[in-house]
Amino acid sequence: MENQLQGKPRILCLHGFRTSAEILKKLIGKWPETVLGRLDLVFLDAPFPARGKSDVEGLFDPPY
């Protein structure tokens, strides 16, 4: 337990509507290494895909 308190903060990263964990990971990956190196980022996908057109079509590959 004591080691967990001294480690990096774990951050749950939730993507937006009609996007994905992979898309969010690519976007956050552009942050400076001085920030990323201090965080334990966890990316999750929603359990069900959204239907309809995504605002990121043409910018990122599916699934959304």
PDB file of N, CA, C and O in Angstrom:
ATOM      1  N   MET A   1       0.826  -1.192   0.000  1.00  0.00           N
ATOM      2  CA  MET A   1       0.000   0.000   0.000  1.00  0.00           C
ATOM      3  C   MET A   1       0.868   1.252   0.000  1.00  0.00           C
ATOM      4  O   MET A   1       0.560   2.217  -0.701  1.00  0.00           O
ATOM      5  N   GLU A   2       1.931   1.249   0.766  1.00  0.00           N
ATOM      6  CA  GLU A   2       2.793   2.414   0.856  1.00  0.00           C
ATOM      7  C   GLU A   2       3.443   2.723  -0.489  1.00  0.00           C
ATOM      8  O   GLU A   2       3.592   3.895  -0.834  1.00  0.00           O
ATOM      9  N   ASN A   3       3.838   1.695  -1.266  1.00  0.00           N
ATOM     10  CA  ASN A   3       4.432   1.913  -2.581  1.00  0.00           C
ATOM     11  C   ASN A   3       3.451   2.573  -3.544  1.00  0.00           C
ATOM     12  O   ASN A   3       3.861   3.376  -4.382  1.00  0.00           O
ATOM     13  N   GLN A   4       2.167   2.251  -3.439  1.00  0.00           N
ATOM     14  CA  GLN A   4       1.163   2.851  -4.312  1.00  0.00           C
ATOM     15  C   GLN A   4       1.054   4.349  -4.073  1.00  0.00           C
ATOM     16  O   GLN A   4       0.812   5.105  -5.015  1.00  0.00           O
ATOM     17  N   LEU A   5       1.225   4.782  -2.862  1.00  0.00           N
ATOM     18  CA  LEU A   5       1.112   6.194  -2.550  1.00  0.00           C
ATOM     19  C   LEU A   5       2.272   6.991  -3.130  1.00  0.00           C
ATOM     20  O   LEU A   5       2.131   8.184  -3.399  1.00  0.00           O
ATOM     21  N   GLN A   6       3.413   6.345  -3.323  1.00  0.00           N
ATOM     22  CA  GLN A   6       4.589   7.038  -3.828  1.00  0.00           C
ATOM     23  C   GLN A   6       4.709   6.961  -5.341  1.00  0.00           C
ATOM     24  O   GLN A   6       5.564   7.632  -5.920  1.00  0.00           O
ATOM     25  N   GLY A   7       3.868   6.152  -6.004  1.00  0.00           N
ATOM     26  CA  GLY A   7       3.943   5.985  -7.452  1.00  0.00           C
ATOM     27  C   GLY A   7       3.252   7.108  -8.195  1.00  0.00           C
ATOM     28  O   GLY A   7       2.813   8.098  -7.609  1.00  0.00           O
ATOM     29  N   LYS A   8       3.168   6.925  -9.508  1.00  0.00           N
ATOM     30  CA  LYS A   8       2.496   7.904 -10.358  1.00  0.00           C
ATOM     31  C   LYS A   8       0.999   7.901 -10.090  1.00  0.00           C
ATOM     32  O   LYS A   8       0.432   6.851  -9.789  1.00  0.00           O
ATOM     33  N   PRO A   9       0.352   9.045 -10.192  1.00  0.00           N
ATOM     34  CA  PRO A   9      -1.101   9.053 -10.074  1.00  0.00           C
ATOM     35  C   PRO A   9      -1.721   8.337 -11.273  1.00  0.00           C
ATOM     36  O   PRO A   9      -1.315   8.565 -12.413  1.00  0.00           O
ATOM     37  N   ARG A  10      -2.685   7.487 -11.021  1.00  0.00           N
ATOM     38  CA  ARG A  10      -3.387   6.762 -12.081  1.00  0.00           C
ATOM     39  C   ARG A  10      -4.614   7.572 -12.486  1.00  0.00           C
ATOM     40  O   ARG A  10      -5.453   7.910 -11.651  1.00  0.00           O
ATOM     41  N   ILE A  11      -4.705   7.879 -13.777  1.00  0.00           N
ATOM     42  CA  ILE A  11      -5.776   8.698 -14.314  1.00  0.00           C
ATOM     43  C   ILE A  11      -6.598   7.859 -15.287  1.00  0.00           C
ATOM     44  O   ILE A  11      -6.051   7.266 -16.217  1.00  0.00           O
ATOM     45  N   LEU A  12      -7.903   7.811 -15.074  1.00  0.00           N
ATOM     46  CA  LEU A  12      -8.806   7.123 -15.984  1.00  0.00           C
ATOM     47  C   LEU A  12      -9.179   8.097 -17.106  1.00  0.00           C
ATOM     48  O   LEU A  12      -9.748   9.157 -16.848  1.00  0.00           O
ATOM     49  N   CYS A  13      -8.859   7.736 -18.339  1.00  0.00           N
ATOM     50  CA  CYS A  13      -9.096   8.593 -19.501  1.00  0.00           C
ATOM     51  C   CYS A  13     -10.285   8.050 -20.278  1.00  0.00           C
ATOM     52  O   CYS A  13     -10.203   6.976 -20.874  1.00  0.00           O
ATOM     53  N   LEU A  14     -11.383   8.783 -20.274  1.00  0.00           N
ATOM     54  CA  LEU A  14     -12.611   8.360 -20.949  1.00  0.00           C
ATOM     55  C   LEU A  14     -12.814   9.180 -22.213  1.00  0.00           C
ATOM     56  O   LEU A  14     -12.805  10.410 -22.180  1.00  0.00           O
ATOM     57  N   HIS A  15     -12.996   8.484 -23.322  1.00  0.00           N
ATOM     58  CA  HIS A  15     -13.175   9.168 -24.604  1.00  0.00           C
ATOM     59  C   HIS A  15     -14.572   9.760 -24.713  1.00  0.00           C
ATOM     60  O   HIS A  15     -15.471   9.428 -23.940  1.00  0.00           O
ATOM     61  N   GLY A  16     -14.731  10.640 -25.685  1.00  0.00           N
ATOM     62  CA  GLY A  16     -16.014  11.294 -25.909  1.00  0.00           C
ATOM     63  C   GLY A  16     -16.928  10.487 -26.825  1.00  0.00           C
ATOM     64  O   GLY A  16     -16.585   9.388 -27.260  1.00  0.00           O
ATOM     65  N   PHE A  17     -18.083  11.049 -27.105  1.00  0.00           N
ATOM     66  CA  PHE A  17     -19.114  10.409 -27.926  1.00  0.00           C
ATOM     67  C   PHE A  17     -18.612  10.174 -29.348  1.00  0.00           C
ATOM     68  O   PHE A  17     -18.078  11.079 -29.989  1.00  0.00           O
ATOM     69  N   ARG A  18     -18.790   8.959 -29.824  1.00  0.00           N
ATOM     70  CA  ARG A  18     -18.404   8.524 -31.165  1.00  0.00           C
ATOM     71  C   ARG A  18     -16.917   8.684 -31.446  1.00  0.00           C
ATOM     72  O   ARG A  18     -16.518   9.027 -32.559  1.00  0.00           O
ATOM     73  N   THR A  19     -16.105   8.433 -30.428  1.00  0.00           N
ATOM     74  CA  THR A  19     -14.656   8.334 -30.599  1.00  0.00           C
ATOM     75  C   THR A  19     -14.219   7.032 -29.937  1.00  0.00           C
ATOM     76  O   THR A  19     -15.051   6.149 -29.732  1.00  0.00           O
ATOM     77  N   SER A  20     -12.954   6.887 -29.601  1.00  0.00           N
ATOM     78  CA  SER A  20     -12.472   5.637 -29.008  1.00  0.00           C
ATOM     79  C   SER A  20     -11.287   5.913 -28.090  1.00  0.00           C
ATOM     80  O   SER A  20     -10.724   7.008 -28.079  1.00  0.00           O
ATOM     81  N   ALA A  21     -10.929   4.896 -27.325  1.00  0.00           N
ATOM     82  CA  ALA A  21      -9.766   4.996 -26.448  1.00  0.00           C
ATOM     83  C   ALA A  21      -8.501   5.221 -27.269  1.00  0.00           C
ATOM     84  O   ALA A  21      -7.615   5.969 -26.856  1.00  0.00           O
ATOM     85  N   GLU A  22      -8.415   4.572 -28.433  1.00  0.00           N
ATOM     86  CA  GLU A  22      -7.234   4.708 -29.284  1.00  0.00           C
ATOM     87  C   GLU A  22      -7.081   6.143 -29.786  1.00  0.00           C
ATOM     88  O   GLU A  22      -5.967   6.664 -29.840  1.00  0.00           O
ATOM     89  N   ILE A  23      -8.181   6.778 -30.149  1.00  0.00           N
ATOM     90  CA  ILE A  23      -8.143   8.166 -30.609  1.00  0.00           C
ATOM     91  C   ILE A  23      -7.686   9.078 -29.472  1.00  0.00           C
ATOM     92  O   ILE A  23      -6.825   9.937 -29.662  1.00  0.00           O
ATOM     93  N   LEU A  24      -8.265   8.885 -28.300  1.00  0.00           N
ATOM     94  CA  LEU A  24      -7.882   9.711 -27.150  1.00  0.00           C
ATOM     95  C   LEU A  24      -6.407   9.508 -26.806  1.00  0.00           C
ATOM     96  O   LEU A  24      -5.710  10.462 -26.461  1.00  0.00           O
ATOM     97  N   LYS A  25      -5.939   8.278 -26.901  1.00  0.00           N
ATOM     98  CA  LYS A  25      -4.532   7.977 -26.611  1.00  0.00           C
ATOM     99  C   LYS A  25      -3.612   8.727 -27.587  1.00  0.00           C
ATOM    100  O   LYS A  25      -2.570   9.244 -27.183  1.00  0.00           O
ATOM    101  N   LYS A  26      -3.996   8.785 -28.870  1.00  0.00           N
ATOM    102  CA  LYS A  26      -3.198   9.520 -29.858  1.00  0.00           C
ATOM    103  C   LYS A  26      -3.183  11.012 -29.549  1.00  0.00           C
ATOM    104  O   LYS A  26      -2.147  11.665 -29.675  1.00  0.00           O
ATOM    105  N   LEU A  27      -4.312  11.543 -29.151  1.00  0.00           N
ATOM    106  CA  LEU A  27      -4.385  12.975 -28.846  1.00  0.00           C
ATOM    107  C   LEU A  27      -3.583  13.332 -27.597  1.00  0.00           C
ATOM    108  O   LEU A  27      -2.836  14.311 -27.593  1.00  0.00           O
ATOM    109  N   ILE A  28      -3.739  12.545 -26.547  1.00  0.00           N
ATOM    110  CA  ILE A  28      -3.014  12.813 -25.304  1.00  0.00           C
ATOM    111  C   ILE A  28      -1.523  12.530 -25.481  1.00  0.00           C
ATOM    112  O   ILE A  28      -0.691  13.121 -24.793  1.00  0.00           O
ATOM    113  N   GLY A  29      -1.189  11.634 -26.395  1.00  0.00           N
ATOM    114  CA  GLY A  29       0.214  11.319 -26.667  1.00  0.00           C
ATOM    115  C   GLY A  29       1.012  12.509 -27.165  1.00  0.00           C
ATOM    116  O   GLY A  29       2.242  12.464 -27.180  1.00  0.00           O
ATOM    117  N   LYS A  30       0.332  13.574 -27.573  1.00  0.00           N
ATOM    118  CA  LYS A  30       1.002  14.799 -28.029  1.00  0.00           C
ATOM    119  C   LYS A  30       1.397  15.708 -26.868  1.00  0.00           C
ATOM    120  O   LYS A  30       2.091  16.706 -27.064  1.00  0.00           O
ATOM    121  N   TRP A  31       0.958  15.365 -25.675  1.00  0.00           N
ATOM    122  CA  TRP A  31       1.334  16.162 -24.505  1.00  0.00           C
ATOM    123  C   TRP A  31       2.839  16.036 -24.269  1.00  0.00           C
ATOM    124  O   TRP A  31       3.444  15.055 -24.701  1.00  0.00           O
ATOM    125  N   PRO A  32       3.447  16.996 -23.602  1.00  0.00           N
ATOM    126  CA  PRO A  32       4.891  16.921 -23.323  1.00  0.00           C
ATOM    127  C   PRO A  32       5.239  15.690 -22.466  1.00  0.00           C
ATOM    128  O   PRO A  32       4.476  15.290 -21.587  1.00  0.00           O
ATOM    129  N   GLU A  33       6.393  15.114 -22.745  1.00  0.00           N
ATOM    130  CA  GLU A  33       6.858  13.948 -21.986  1.00  0.00           C
ATOM    131  C   GLU A  33       7.024  14.277 -20.505  1.00  0.00           C
ATOM    132  O   GLU A  33       6.903  13.392 -19.657  1.00  0.00           O
ATOM    133  N   THR A  34       7.299  15.535 -20.189  1.00  0.00           N
ATOM    134  CA  THR A  34       7.425  15.927 -18.784  1.00  0.00           C
ATOM    135  C   THR A  34       6.106  15.732 -18.038  1.00  0.00           C
ATOM    136  O   THR A  34       6.107  15.520 -16.826  1.00  0.00           O
ATOM    137  N   VAL A  35       4.996  15.800 -18.744  1.00  0.00           N
ATOM    138  CA  VAL A  35       3.681  15.549 -18.143  1.00  0.00           C
ATOM    139  C   VAL A  35       3.367  14.056 -18.190  1.00  0.00           C
ATOM    140  O   VAL A  35       3.021  13.457 -17.171  1.00  0.00           O
ATOM    141  N   LEU A  36       3.488  13.457 -19.377  1.00  0.00           N
ATOM    142  CA  LEU A  36       3.128  12.043 -19.555  1.00  0.00           C
ATOM    143  C   LEU A  36       3.954  11.115 -18.663  1.00  0.00           C
ATOM    144  O   LEU A  36       3.441  10.109 -18.171  1.00  0.00           O
ATOM    145  N   GLY A  37       5.215  11.444 -18.456  1.00  0.00           N
ATOM    146  CA  GLY A  37       6.086  10.603 -17.649  1.00  0.00           C
ATOM    147  C   GLY A  37       5.719  10.571 -16.176  1.00  0.00           C
ATOM    148  O   GLY A  37       6.185   9.706 -15.435  1.00  0.00           O
ATOM    149  N   ARG A  38       4.890  11.506 -15.753  1.00  0.00           N
ATOM    150  CA  ARG A  38       4.504  11.581 -14.335  1.00  0.00           C
ATOM    151  C   ARG A  38       3.142  10.955 -14.050  1.00  0.00           C
ATOM    152  O   ARG A  38       2.698  10.917 -12.902  1.00  0.00           O
ATOM    153  N   LEU A  39       2.479  10.464 -15.102  1.00  0.00           N
ATOM    154  CA  LEU A  39       1.123   9.942 -14.936  1.00  0.00           C
ATOM    155  C   LEU A  39       1.019   8.506 -15.414  1.00  0.00           C
ATOM    156  O   LEU A  39       1.721   8.103 -16.341  1.00  0.00           O
ATOM    157  N   ASP A  40       0.152   7.741 -14.791  1.00  0.00           N
ATOM    158  CA  ASP A  40      -0.195   6.396 -15.234  1.00  0.00           C
ATOM    159  C   ASP A  40      -1.592   6.504 -15.855  1.00  0.00           C
ATOM    160  O   ASP A  40      -2.602   6.466 -15.153  1.00  0.00           O
ATOM    161  N   LEU A  41      -1.626   6.639 -17.186  1.00  0.00           N
ATOM    162  CA  LEU A  41      -2.892   6.863 -17.884  1.00  0.00           C
ATOM    163  C   LEU A  41      -3.523   5.532 -18.270  1.00  0.00           C
ATOM    164  O   LEU A  41      -2.853   4.656 -18.817  1.00  0.00           O
ATOM    165  N   VAL A  42      -4.812   5.383 -17.984  1.00  0.00           N
ATOM    166  CA  VAL A  42      -5.563   4.167 -18.303  1.00  0.00           C
ATOM    167  C   VAL A  42      -6.681   4.564 -19.264  1.00  0.00           C
ATOM    168  O   VAL A  42      -7.505   5.421 -18.944  1.00  0.00           O
ATOM    169  N   PHE A  43      -6.706   3.935 -20.450  1.00  0.00           N
ATOM    170  CA  PHE A  43      -7.689   4.249 -21.484  1.00  0.00           C
ATOM    171  C   PHE A  43      -8.668   3.096 -21.627  1.00  0.00           C
ATOM    172  O   PHE A  43      -8.266   1.937 -21.730  1.00  0.00           O
ATOM    173  N   LEU A  44      -9.956   3.420 -21.633  1.00  0.00           N
ATOM    174  CA  LEU A  44     -10.996   2.408 -21.783  1.00  0.00           C
ATOM    175  C   LEU A  44     -11.918   2.762 -22.938  1.00  0.00           C
ATOM    176  O   LEU A  44     -12.172   3.935 -23.213  1.00  0.00           O
ATOM    177  N   ASP A  45     -12.421   1.716 -23.619  1.00  0.00           N
ATOM    178  CA  ASP A  45     -13.456   1.898 -24.631  1.00  0.00           C
ATOM    179  C   ASP A  45     -14.815   1.647 -24.013  1.00  0.00           C
ATOM    180  O   ASP A  45     -14.952   0.859 -23.078  1.00  0.00           O
ATOM    181  N   ALA A  46     -15.815   2.323 -24.545  1.00  0.00           N
ATOM    182  CA  ALA A  46     -17.184   2.076 -24.118  1.00  0.00           C
ATOM    183  C   ALA A  46     -17.577   0.661 -24.547  1.00  0.00           C
ATOM    184  O   ALA A  46     -17.036   0.148 -25.527  1.00  0.00           O
ATOM    185  N   PRO A  47     -18.506   0.021 -23.833  1.00  0.00           N
ATOM    186  CA  PRO A  47     -18.848  -1.362 -24.162  1.00  0.00           C
ATOM    187  C   PRO A  47     -19.652  -1.512 -25.451  1.00  0.00           C
ATOM    188  O   PRO A  47     -19.676  -2.598 -26.029  1.00  0.00           O
ATOM    189  N   PHE A  48     -20.310  -0.447 -25.915  1.00  0.00           N
ATOM    190  CA  PHE A  48     -21.144  -0.533 -27.107  1.00  0.00           C
ATOM    191  C   PHE A  48     -20.777   0.578 -28.086  1.00  0.00           C
ATOM    192  O   PHE A  48     -20.638   1.732 -27.681  1.00  0.00           O
ATOM    193  N   PRO A  49     -20.618   0.246 -29.376  1.00  0.00           N
ATOM    194  CA  PRO A  49     -20.311   1.302 -30.350  1.00  0.00           C
ATOM    195  C   PRO A  49     -21.521   2.211 -30.571  1.00  0.00           C
ATOM    196  O   PRO A  49     -22.666   1.762 -30.516  1.00  0.00           O
ATOM    197  N   ALA A  50     -21.254   3.480 -30.817  1.00  0.00           N
ATOM    198  CA  ALA A  50     -22.323   4.433 -31.109  1.00  0.00           C
ATOM    199  C   ALA A  50     -22.689   4.326 -32.585  1.00  0.00           C
ATOM    200  O   ALA A  50     -21.839   4.029 -33.426  1.00  0.00           O
ATOM    201  N   ARG A  51     -23.933   4.566 -32.885  1.00  0.00           N
ATOM    202  CA  ARG A  51     -24.385   4.561 -34.277  1.00  0.00           C
ATOM    203  C   ARG A  51     -24.387   5.982 -34.804  1.00  0.00           C
ATOM    204  O   ARG A  51     -24.458   6.948 -34.044  1.00  0.00           O
ATOM    205  N   GLY A  52     -24.309   6.089 -36.122  1.00  0.00           N
ATOM    206  CA  GLY A  52     -24.359   7.399 -36.744  1.00  0.00           C
ATOM    207  C   GLY A  52     -22.983   7.901 -37.121  1.00  0.00           C
ATOM    208  O   GLY A  52     -21.969   7.248 -36.873  1.00  0.00           O
ATOM    209  N   LYS A  53     -22.970   9.057 -37.717  1.00  0.00           N
ATOM    210  CA  LYS A  53     -21.731   9.663 -38.197  1.00  0.00           C
ATOM    211  C   LYS A  53     -20.926  10.234 -37.030  1.00  0.00           C
ATOM    212  O   LYS A  53     -21.475  10.848 -36.116  1.00  0.00           O
ATOM    213  N   SER A  54     -19.622  10.019 -37.084  1.00  0.00           N
ATOM    214  CA  SER A  54     -18.718  10.552 -36.071  1.00  0.00           C
ATOM    215  C   SER A  54     -18.066  11.826 -36.592  1.00  0.00           C
ATOM    216  O   SER A  54     -17.759  11.931 -37.779  1.00  0.00           O
ATOM    217  N   ASP A  55     -17.858  12.777 -35.719  1.00  0.00           N
ATOM    218  CA  ASP A  55     -17.180  14.020 -36.090  1.00  0.00           C
ATOM    219  C   ASP A  55     -15.708  13.809 -36.437  1.00  0.00           C
ATOM    220  O   ASP A  55     -15.073  14.697 -37.006  1.00  0.00           O
ATOM    221  N   VAL A  56     -15.167  12.652 -36.103  1.00  0.00           N
ATOM    222  CA  VAL A  56     -13.750  12.399 -36.373  1.00  0.00           C
ATOM    223  C   VAL A  56     -13.540  11.521 -37.607  1.00  0.00           C
ATOM    224  O   VAL A  56     -12.407  11.148 -37.909  1.00  0.00           O
ATOM    225  N   GLU A  57     -14.619  11.184 -38.325  1.00  0.00           N
ATOM    226  CA  GLU A  57     -14.468  10.417 -39.566  1.00  0.00           C
ATOM    227  C   GLU A  57     -13.588  11.194 -40.531  1.00  0.00           C
ATOM    228  O   GLU A  57     -13.743  12.405 -40.687  1.00  0.00           O
ATOM    229  N   GLY A  58     -12.675  10.500 -41.170  1.00  0.00           N
ATOM    230  CA  GLY A  58     -11.742  11.149 -42.077  1.00  0.00           C
ATOM    231  C   GLY A  58     -10.475  11.636 -41.382  1.00  0.00           C
ATOM    232  O   GLY A  58      -9.460  11.877 -42.035  1.00  0.00           O
ATOM    233  N   LEU A  59     -10.531  11.781 -40.058  1.00  0.00           N
ATOM    234  CA  LEU A  59      -9.349  12.183 -39.287  1.00  0.00           C
ATOM    235  C   LEU A  59      -8.708  10.989 -38.599  1.00  0.00           C
ATOM    236  O   LEU A  59      -7.485  10.904 -38.486  1.00  0.00           O
ATOM    237  N   PHE A  60      -9.554  10.058 -38.137  1.00  0.00           N
ATOM    238  CA  PHE A  60      -9.090   8.859 -37.442  1.00  0.00           C
ATOM    239  C   PHE A  60      -9.804   7.650 -38.021  1.00  0.00           C
ATOM    240  O   PHE A  60     -10.927   7.759 -38.512  1.00  0.00           O
ATOM    241  N   ASP A  61      -9.150   6.499 -37.961  1.00  0.00           N
ATOM    242  CA  ASP A  61      -9.756   5.255 -38.425  1.00  0.00           C
ATOM    243  C   ASP A  61     -10.778   4.742 -37.424  1.00  0.00           C
ATOM    244  O   ASP A  61     -10.626   4.943 -36.220  1.00  0.00           O
ATOM    245  N   PRO A  62     -11.833   4.071 -37.923  1.00  0.00           N
ATOM    246  CA  PRO A  62     -12.809   3.460 -37.015  1.00  0.00           C
ATOM    247  C   PRO A  62     -12.175   2.287 -36.280  1.00  0.00           C
ATOM    248  O   PRO A  62     -11.078   1.890 -36.675  1.00  0.00           O
ATOM    249  N   PRO A  63     -12.750   1.714 -35.274  1.00  0.00           N
ATOM    250  CA  PRO A  63     -14.128   1.958 -34.832  1.00  0.00           C
ATOM    251  C   PRO A  63     -14.233   3.198 -33.967  1.00  0.00           C
ATOM    252  O   PRO A  63     -13.255   3.639 -33.365  1.00  0.00           O
ATOM    253  N   TYR A  64     -15.427   3.751 -33.915  1.00  0.00           N
ATOM    254  CA  TYR A  64     -15.691   4.940 -33.122  1.00  0.00           C
ATOM    255  C   TYR A  64     -16.552   4.557 -31.959  1.00  0.00           C
ATOM    256  O   TYR A  64     -16.905   5.411 -31.145  1.00  0.00           O
TER     257      TYR A  64
END
